Every structure is written in structure tokens, then in C-alpha cells.
Amino acid sequence: AKREGIEKLAAFLADSDVMLVLYSDVYLSKLWTVYELASFVSLHNVEHLHIVPAFKAKGIISLAVVLWFGWILGQRVHRATEDGFTRWLFQLPPGLILALFSRHWMRKKAALHRHIEEFRTDKCS
């Protein structure tokens, strides 16, 4: 059954317009996923490859909770003190966390895209 699936993978990928990769650190260490990725990249341009990190969903949910708590706390402080600066002060850390998370992911995504663009099936052993 596995062999039949592997033999039909190229035909399936040839009919696919886009490939969505749920990426984790394990993705490029598994033979099956490397073969699938190499097959897709040999048949299509890299622009048709979309990479979404597996950790991104957890990070976005966590960040949303932090931002929400920062907003609630800022609202309560603002009502109690009528001080806009104090409210801003409570809302700044979640914004910085969002910026750092985005920066970290963009760097990882750029490195991964470089790695994929340099990946060649003819150089595999």
C-alpha cells in the first residue's frame, strides 16, 4: 500500500496547483516529506509552495490572550486613574511581544525559503 502511494505521488502533485506545508523542525528530517517536497519543487515554482509553521497557531492564540488581557487591564487602569499614559504603558508589552514574534517568524520563514530554493533533487544521495 505504501509503495503504491509513493508511485502515485508524482501524478497527484503534477495535478496540484499549490502545496501547503505545515512546517515543524521534524519536516525536513523525514524521508517521506522530503520526497514529497522535492517532487513538488521539481514540478512547480517555489511561489506555489505555502509554508505555515505548526507553532504559529499556538503562538497566535497565546498572543491574542496576552493582548486581550493587556487591553482589559489598560481599560481598568484608565477608568481608575483617567491617565492615558498608564493605559498605554499596560498595552505596550503585548505589542512588543507581537513585534518580536513576527520578526522571529519572518527570519525563520526567510531561512526556510532559502533552504528550499537551494534544494535540488539531483544533489540528493
C-alpha positions in Angstrom: 0.0 0.0 0.0 2.8 2.4 0.8 4.6 1.6 -2.4 1.5 2.3 -4.4 1.1 5.6 -2.7 4.7 6.6 -3.4 4.3 5.6 -7.0 1.2 7.8 -7.4 2.6 10.8 -5.6 4.2 12.4 -8.6 0.9 12.2 -10.6 -1.0 13.7 -7.6 1.5 16.5 -7.3 1.5 17.2 -11.0 -2.3 17.8 -10.8 -1.9 20.0 -7.8 -1.5 23.8 -8.2 -0.4 24.6 -4.7 1.3 22.8 -1.8 0.6 23.8 1.8 3.3 22.6 4.3 2.6 22.6 8.0 6.2 23.0 8.9 7.9 21.9 12.1 11.6 21.1 12.8 10.9 17.5 12.0 9.5 18.2 8.5 12.8 18.1 6.6 14.2 15.2 8.6 11.6 12.7 7.4 12.2 10.9 4.1 8.6 10.9 3.0 8.1 14.6 3.5 11.5 15.4 1.8 10.5 13.3 -1.1 7.1 15.0 -1.4 8.7 18.4 -1.2 11.4 17.6 -3.7 8.8 16.2 -6.1 6.6 19.3 -5.8 9.5 21.7 -6.2 10.8 19.8 -9.3 7.3 20.1 -10.9 6.3 23.6 -9.8 7.8 27.0 -9.0 8.6 27.7 -5.4 6.0 30.5 -5.4 3.3 27.8 -5.4 4.6 26.4 -2.1 3.0 27.9 1.0 4.6 27.2 4.4 2.7 27.6 7.7 4.6 26.8 10.9 3.0 24.4 13.2 3.8 26.5 16.2 2.2 29.6 14.7 -1.3 28.7 15.7 -0.3 28.2 19.3 1.7 31.5 19.2 -1.2 33.4 17.7 -3.7 32.1 20.3 -1.3 32.9 23.1 -0.6 36.3 21.8 -4.3 37.1 21.4 -4.8 36.2 25.0 -1.9 38.4 26.2 -3.2 41.3 24.0 -6.7 40.9 25.4 -5.5 40.8 29.0 -3.4 43.9 28.3 -6.3 45.7 26.8 -8.6 44.8 29.7 -6.0 45.8 32.3 -5.4 49.0 30.4 -9.1 49.8 30.4 -9.4 49.2 34.1 -6.4 51.3 34.9 -7.7 54.1 32.6 -11.1 54.1 34.3 -9.5 54.2 37.8 -6.9 56.9 37.1 -8.1 58.6 33.9 -4.4 58.5 32.9 -3.9 57.7 29.2 -0.1 57.2 29.8 -0.7 54.4 32.3 -3.2 52.7 29.9 -0.6 52.9 27.1 2.0 51.5 29.5 -0.1 48.4 30.1 -0.8 47.9 26.3 2.8 48.3 25.2 4.3 45.0 26.3 1.8 42.9 24.3 2.5 45.0 21.3 6.2 44.4 21.7 5.6 40.7 22.1 3.7 40.7 18.8 6.5 42.5 17.1 9.1 40.1 18.4 7.1 37.1 17.4 6.5 38.4 13.9 10.2 39.2 13.5 11.3 35.8 14.7 8.9 34.0 12.3 9.8 36.2 9.3 13.5 35.3 9.9 12.7 31.6 10.1 10.5 31.8 7.1 13.2 33.5 5.0 15.8 30.9 6.0 13.4 28.1 5.2 12.6 29.6 1.8 16.4 30.0 1.0 16.9 26.3 2.0 14.0 25.2 -0.2 15.2 27.3 -3.2 18.6 25.8 -2.9 17.2 22.3 -2.5 17.9 20.2 -5.7 16.8 16.6 -6.3 19.9 16.0 -8.4 22.1 16.7 -5.4 20.5 14.2 -3.1 22.3 11.0 -2.3 
